[in-house]
Amino acid sequence: MNDSNFCKMIRMKKTLCRKYKLARNGIAESGKAFNRLNEAAPAHSKMEWLARERIAQSSRLNDPAAMDEYEINIKKAPSKKEIELRLLEESNARNAAPSRRSVATWISTGLAIEEAQIAL
């Protein structure tokens, strides 16, 4: 058992050196990406973000919920079914002439006719 741990410790140098080189290269790339993002952001937004950060950092000891400021809030994209339903509702809402109906409306109408034929 001790031999296994010793071998891991000996090989650790090579792994740590490799990871250090990768991290050092990553810092430069991250810095460039941050600078591009920083230049693209409006000045008033940056000032607002800095103020919110200062408030979160100053009150984090007393109120851990203040750190929720760093939580990412991304709206989820609609699912495929939701998009299909929205398209069907839009096409039905227009009450278009049969020649102007969408493909989805034609398919749903065809399926309804087939179901009616089976029921007979």
C-alpha positions as CSV (number, residue, x, y, z in Angstrom):
1,M,0.0,0.0,0.0
2,N,2.8,2.4,0.9
3,D,4.5,1.7,-2.4
4,S,1.4,2.7,-4.3
5,N,1.1,6.0,-2.6
6,F,4.9,6.6,-3.0
7,C,4.6,6.0,-6.8
8,K,1.7,8.4,-7.0
9,M,3.7,11.0,-5.2
10,I,6.7,10.6,-7.5
11,R,4.5,10.9,-10.6
12,M,2.6,13.9,-9.2
13,K,5.4,16.3,-10.3
14,K,4.8,15.6,-14.0
15,T,1.1,15.9,-13.7
16,L,1.2,19.1,-11.7
17,C,3.7,20.7,-14.2
18,R,1.5,19.8,-17.1
19,K,-1.6,21.2,-15.4
20,Y,0.3,24.4,-14.4
21,K,1.3,25.0,-18.0
22,L,-2.3,24.5,-19.2
23,A,-3.6,26.9,-16.5
24,R,-1.0,29.5,-17.4
25,N,-2.1,29.4,-21.0
26,G,-5.7,29.5,-20.0
27,I,-5.2,32.7,-18.0
28,A,-4.0,34.6,-21.1
29,E,-7.0,33.3,-23.1
30,S,-9.4,34.2,-20.3
31,G,-7.9,37.7,-20.0
32,K,-8.5,38.3,-23.7
33,A,-12.1,37.1,-23.6
34,F,-12.7,39.3,-20.5
35,N,-11.3,42.3,-22.2
36,R,-13.5,41.8,-25.2
37,L,-16.5,41.4,-23.0
38,N,-15.6,44.4,-20.9
39,E,-15.2,46.6,-24.0
40,A,-18.6,45.5,-25.4
41,A,-20.6,46.1,-22.2
42,P,-22.2,49.5,-21.8
43,A,-20.6,51.8,-19.1
44,H,-23.8,52.3,-17.1
45,S,-24.3,48.5,-16.9
46,K,-20.7,48.0,-15.6
47,M,-21.3,50.7,-13.0
48,E,-24.5,49.0,-11.9
49,W,-22.8,45.6,-11.7
50,L,-19.9,46.9,-9.6
51,A,-22.3,48.5,-7.2
52,R,-24.3,45.3,-6.9
53,E,-21.1,43.4,-6.3
54,R,-19.9,45.7,-3.6
55,I,-23.3,45.4,-1.8
56,A,-23.1,41.6,-2.1
57,Q,-19.6,41.4,-0.8
58,S,-20.2,43.7,2.1
59,S,-23.3,42.0,3.3
60,R,-22.3,38.3,2.7
61,L,-21.2,37.7,6.2
62,N,-24.5,38.7,7.8
63,D,-26.8,37.6,5.0
64,P,-25.6,34.6,2.8
65,A,-28.6,35.2,0.5
66,A,-26.8,38.4,-0.7
67,M,-24.5,36.1,-2.7
68,D,-27.5,35.1,-4.9
69,E,-26.4,38.1,-6.9
70,Y,-23.9,35.8,-8.6
71,E,-26.5,33.3,-9.5
72,I,-27.0,32.9,-13.3
73,N,-30.5,33.6,-14.5
74,I,-31.0,32.3,-18.0
75,K,-34.5,31.9,-19.5
76,K,-35.0,28.4,-20.8
77,A,-35.8,28.0,-24.5
78,P,-39.2,26.7,-25.4
79,S,-39.5,23.0,-26.0
80,K,-40.3,21.6,-29.4
81,K,-43.9,20.8,-28.3
82,E,-44.4,24.4,-27.1
83,I,-43.1,25.8,-30.4
84,E,-45.4,23.4,-32.4
85,L,-48.4,24.4,-30.2
86,R,-47.6,28.1,-30.7
87,L,-47.3,27.7,-34.5
88,L,-50.6,25.8,-34.6
89,E,-52.4,28.5,-32.5
90,E,-51.0,31.3,-34.7
91,S,-52.1,29.6,-37.9
92,N,-55.6,28.9,-36.5
93,A,-55.9,32.4,-35.1
94,R,-55.6,33.9,-38.5
95,N,-58.5,31.9,-39.9
96,A,-56.6,31.8,-43.2
97,A,-58.1,30.4,-46.4
98,P,-57.3,26.7,-46.9
99,S,-54.7,27.6,-49.5
100,R,-52.8,29.7,-46.9
101,R,-52.8,27.2,-44.0
102,S,-49.6,25.9,-42.6
103,V,-48.2,22.4,-43.1
104,A,-48.9,21.6,-39.4
105,T,-52.6,22.6,-39.9
106,W,-52.8,20.3,-42.9
107,I,-51.3,17.4,-41.1
108,S,-53.5,17.8,-38.0
109,T,-56.6,18.1,-40.3
110,G,-55.5,14.9,-42.2
111,L,-55.0,13.0,-38.9
112,A,-58.5,14.1,-37.7
113,I,-60.0,12.9,-41.0
114,E,-58.3,9.5,-40.7
115,E,-59.5,9.2,-37.1
116,A,-63.0,10.0,-38.2
117,Q,-62.8,7.3,-40.9
118,I,-61.5,4.7,-38.5
119,A,-64.3,5.5,-36.1
120,L,-66.9,4.8,-38.8
